[in-house]
């Protein structure tokens, strides 16, 4: 699973994991330059923001304290979230209006599906998906493995 010393994934990691080239499968919008890298950065930032705000983790602070297994699980969570966002769009930022059904989806419903179930599974395996605040002083609730 690529380089574990950094919390970031690459388009090569995505290619090796899913067998798809992001430069090919991502739609070309205004600027085709670095579209895969920009897409991955957005996903990384979104998952990190989710963990920072809803799971009380500071990935930038605790990443180096994770075991290699936890780091690998975190990166698989990111890869699976990339796949999910590629197929479904940016659900967490959408307006919630579904033109096919004429129904508005509430903000809480959108937040409930902003991360894919596979992403959440990998975050749980890494011990990062925990909605309770711990008091061990590392990352605002980090437990080294399975809380």
N, C-alpha and C positions, 0 to 999 in steps of 0.2 A: 504494500500500500504506500508507494511513494516515500517521500522523506518525512519521517515522524518528528524531526526536530522543529518543524514549523507547523503551525495550526492550519495552514492554507492548503488548498487543493489546486490542481492544475487541470488544464484541458486534456493533458496526457493521462492523468489519473482517471478522468471521466472516460476517455477512449479505452483505456485498459480495463476498466470495470464494466462498462456497458457495451463496448464495441461500437460506439457511435462517435463521430467526429463533430464536436460542437460547432466548429467553423462551417460545417455543411448543414447541420440540422437547425441551427438558429436562423430565424428569418433576418434578412438584411434590411435594416431600417435606414435612417439617414446616414450613419457613418459605419461602414463595415469594418473599419480598423479596430482591432482588439476587441471585437464583439464578444468572443468567448471569455476573455479575461474580465471584461466588464460584467458580464452575466454572472460569472462565478463569484466575483467580488460582491455583487448585490446579494446573492444567496448567503455567502459567508456573513456579511453584515447583518442580514435579517435574522439568521439563526443565532448569531451572537447576541443581538439585541433582545431576542426572545428569551434566551437563557439569562441574560443580565437582568431583565425586568420581571420575568415571570417565574424563573427558577432560582433567582438570587445567586447566580454564579457570575464570576468575572473571568471569562475564558482567557482574556489577555493576561490575567494575573496567575491563574492556576494551571495553565496548559503544561508548563514545564514540570509540574508536580504529578501529572498523570502518568500512569503506567503505559507501556507501549500498547497493551491491549486496549486501554481506555482511549488513547490517541487514535488507534486504528478504528475503533467504534465511532469516535467523533467524526473522523474523516468520511466514514461510510454514511453517517447521518447527513453530512454535507452533500455527498454525491447523490444520495437518494432524494434530498430536497431539490437539488438541481433538476433531476429527472421529473419530479413532481411539478415544479414551477414551469419547466419546459412544456409539459403536457397541459397544464391547467392555468397558466398565467400567474399573475401576482395576486392571489386570492385575498391576502390580508389587506391589500390596499384598494381592492375593487370597491365600487360604490355599493354593491349588494343588490342591485336591481337586475333581475333576470328577465330579459325581454321576451324569452320564449314562453314563460309562464305568467308574466306580468306581475310577478311577486317580488317584493323587497325582502332581502335577507337581513336580519338584524346584525349589528356589529358583533355581538357575542357569538352568533352562529358563524360569522366569517372568521373570528379569532379561533374558533374551535376547529377549523379546517385549514388554518394557515400553514401548519406543518403537516407533512404527510405522516401516515401511521408508521411507515418504515423508518422515517427520520426519527420519530419519537422512540421507536423500538431500539434503535442504535444508541440514542442518547440515554435511554434507560440502562442499557447494557454498560455504558460508560460511567454510569452513576451520576449523570449530569441532569437528568430530567427528574426533578423533585420539586414539588410546589410548596414545600415547607421550609421555613427559615431555620437553619441550624445555628448553633452558637460556638462552633469551634474556631471561629476567627479567620478561616481561610476562604476567601471568595464569598463571604456572606452566607455560607451554608453548604460548603463543599464537603462531601464525605468521600474519602479516598476510593471507596468502591462500594457498591450496593449498600445504600444507606440502611 
